[in-house]
Amino acid sequence: MFLLRRPSSAAIERFLRESQDAPLSYGPVGLVENPPRHRRFDEQAVTIGRGADDFRRARAALMEWKQFDTGWTELFPRQAPTGAGTVVAVVIRHLGFWSINGARVLYPADASEKDNRFGYAYGTLTTHAESGEELFEVFVDPQTGDVIYRIRAVSWPQAPLAFIGQPIVRMLQARFRRQSAAAMARAARAGHR
């Protein structure tokens, strides 16, 4: 949904209620794990810290959706759980207008290494301008001890305005990946002086 001004709290609440039962706008679930050749796939992995303390802070930040602390993206509800089934609204300010987009948390990141990996994927609902899936995760590189923040995304336009504005959408997606990584790095290093 595209808007000329920032949506009110009441409008965001209404959008969330209306999105609770909305279906996913794509299929099958798991696109970021096995990206289809005919869809756009983006991945970014950035070192945001080092060691157990930075990982603990990065994990807590991801649980609190701090990757959306970019100054132009917001996630609602603000304290949303990261468990499967949670519906969220992503509010975005871009080029003089706003959009509100619905997504549902689908599954956790590979939990085979529980002590040094955490993350989750969400999928777009029919109330989102794009279709696709995005995975956010933090993990410790076993070779170096570096804490890595990784985003993997498969997406394509769903709304007509997103289709028409694809060059701008692609620019905003790249900007989000960079600024999301910066937000996570700030959170992971919050204990450093």
C-alpha positions in Angstrom: 0.0 0.0 0.0 1.5 3.3 -1.1 0.6 6.6 0.8 1.4 10.3 0.5 2.2 10.6 4.2 3.3 8.5 7.1 0.5 6.1 8.1 -0.9 6.8 11.6 -0.6 4.2 14.4 -4.3 3.4 14.0 -3.7 2.8 10.2 -0.8 0.5 10.9 -2.8 -1.4 13.5 -5.6 -1.8 11.1 -3.2 -3.0 8.4 -1.7 -5.6 10.7 -5.2 -6.9 11.6 -6.2 -7.1 8.0 -2.9 -8.9 7.1 -3.1 -11.6 9.8 -4.9 -14.0 7.5 -3.5 -12.8 4.2 -1.8 -15.5 2.2 1.8 -15.5 1.0 2.2 -13.8 -2.3 4.5 -16.5 -3.7 5.4 -20.1 -3.3 7.0 -22.4 -2.5 8.3 -21.5 1.0 12.1 -21.8 1.2 13.1 -19.7 -1.9 16.2 -18.2 -0.2 17.5 -21.7 0.5 17.1 -22.8 -3.2 16.8 -19.7 -5.3 15.0 -20.3 -8.6 17.0 -19.2 -11.6 14.2 -17.1 -13.0 14.0 -14.9 -9.9 16.2 -12.1 -8.6 18.5 -13.3 -5.7 20.5 -11.0 -3.5 22.9 -11.9 -0.8 25.1 -9.8 1.5 27.3 -11.1 4.3 29.2 -8.5 6.5 31.5 -8.9 9.5 29.8 -6.9 12.3 31.9 -8.0 15.3 34.1 -10.7 16.8 33.7 -13.2 19.6 31.0 -14.4 21.9 29.9 -11.1 23.4 29.4 -9.5 20.0 27.5 -12.5 18.8 25.3 -12.4 21.9 24.5 -8.7 21.3 23.9 -9.4 17.5 21.6 -12.2 18.3 19.6 -10.0 20.7 19.5 -7.2 18.1 18.1 -9.6 15.5 15.5 -10.8 18.0 14.5 -7.1 18.4 14.4 -6.5 14.6 17.2 -3.9 14.9 18.2 -4.6 11.3 15.3 -2.2 10.4 16.8 0.7 12.4 17.9 2.5 9.2 16.1 5.9 9.7 13.7 5.2 6.7 12.4 1.7 7.5 10.4 0.7 10.6 8.9 -2.6 11.7 5.6 -3.0 13.5 4.7 -4.2 16.1 8.0 -2.9 17.5 8.5 -5.9 19.8 7.2 -8.5 17.4 8.4 -12.1 18.3 10.6 -13.7 15.6 8.8 -17.1 15.8 7.0 -18.7 12.8 3.6 -17.3 12.1 4.3 -13.7 13.4 2.9 -11.1 11.0 4.7 -7.8 10.7 4.3 -4.5 8.8 7.3 -2.8 7.3 6.8 0.9 6.9 9.1 2.6 4.4 9.7 6.2 3.6 11.0 6.6 0.1 11.2 9.5 -2.4 8.6 11.6 -0.8 6.0 9.0 -0.1 5.4 6.0 2.1 4.6 2.3 1.8 3.3 -0.2 4.2 4.1 -3.9 3.5 3.0 -7.1 5.2 5.2 -10.1 5.8 5.0 -13.3 7.9 7.9 -15.0 9.8 8.2 -18.5 8.2 11.0 -20.5 9.7 14.3 -20.2 11.7 17.7 -20.2 10.0 19.6 -23.4 10.0 19.6 -24.4 13.7 22.2 -27.2 13.3 24.7 -24.9 15.1 22.4 -23.5 17.7 25.1 -22.0 19.9 26.7 -19.8 17.1 23.9 -19.2 14.6 20.5 -17.4 14.9 18.1 -16.1 12.3 14.7 -16.3 10.6 13.1 -15.9 7.2 10.0 -14.0 6.4 7.8 -14.1 3.4 5.8 -11.4 1.7 2.0 -11.4 2.0 -0.4 -10.2 -0.7 -0.3 -6.9 1.2 3.3 -6.3 0.2 4.5 -4.3 -2.9 7.0 -7.1 -3.7 6.8 -10.9 -3.7 9.5 -13.1 -2.2 11.4 -14.2 0.9 14.1 -12.7 3.0 16.4 -14.4 5.5 18.2 -12.5 8.3 20.9 -14.3 10.3 23.9 -13.8 12.5 26.6 -16.5 13.0 30.1 -17.0 14.2 32.6 -17.9 11.5 34.3 -21.0 13.1 37.6 -20.3 11.4 38.0 -16.6 12.5 35.6 -16.0 15.3 34.1 -13.1 13.3 30.4 -12.4 13.8 28.7 -12.3 10.4 25.4 -10.7 9.5 23.8 -12.1 6.4 20.8 -11.2 4.3 19.5 -13.5 1.6 16.6 -12.4 -0.5 14.6 -13.5 -3.5 12.1 -10.9 -4.8 10.1 -9.6 -7.7 7.5 -6.8 -8.1 3.9 -7.5 -7.1 2.3 -4.0 -7.1 2.2 -2.1 -10.4 4.1 0.8 -8.9 6.9 -1.5 -7.8 7.0 -3.0 -11.3 7.2 0.4 -13.0 9.8 1.6 -10.5 12.1 -1.4 -10.6 15.4 0.6 -11.0 14.4 2.6 -7.9 13.2 -0.5 -6.0 16.6 -2.2 -6.7 18.5 0.9 -5.5 16.4 1.0 -2.3 16.9 -2.8 -1.7 20.7 -2.4 -2.0 20.6 0.7 0.3 18.6 -1.3 2.8 21.1 -4.2 2.8 24.0 -1.7 3.5 22.2 0.3 6.2 20.8 -2.8 7.8 24.3 -4.2 8.1 25.4 -0.9 9.6 22.6 -1.0 12.2 23.5 -4.6 13.1 27.2 -3.6 13.5 26.2 -0.8 15.8 24.1 -3.2 17.9 26.8 -5.9 18.0 29.5 -3.4 19.1 27.4 -1.5 21.6 29.5 -2.8 24.5 32.8 -1.6 22.9 34.4 1.7 24.0 
